[in-house]
Amino acid sequence: MMRHVVMFRWKEGVEPAHAAATAGALRRLPALIPQIVEYACGTDLGVAPTNFDFAVSARFASLDDYITYRDHPEHQAVVQSMIGPFVAERSAVQFDES
């Protein structure tokens, strides 16, 4: 199994409603992309001021399944319409859970 984790800092002025809509769009992906084993996303709880604003954590059976997700048109549509134009900073990692 492998894990993909991505974190965003929204651009100044991005409203909480946009973050909620983004979470809603992302949460639809597991029903559309069968390679996703587990999926979670959400807004940071505000525990530390240095935290990122939003995170996604996904689990896949293989690297090939992750790449299928990464390049999937439904995922790319969310990235291009709801994430890319609104993100000031992004950080990601993929790692083997074994």
Secondary structure, DSSP 8 states (H G I E B T S, - for coil): -EEEEEEEEE-TT--HHHHHHHHHHHHTHHHH-TTEEEEEEEE---SSTTS-SEEEEEEESSHHHHHHHHH-HHHHHHIIIIIGGGEEEEEEEEEE--
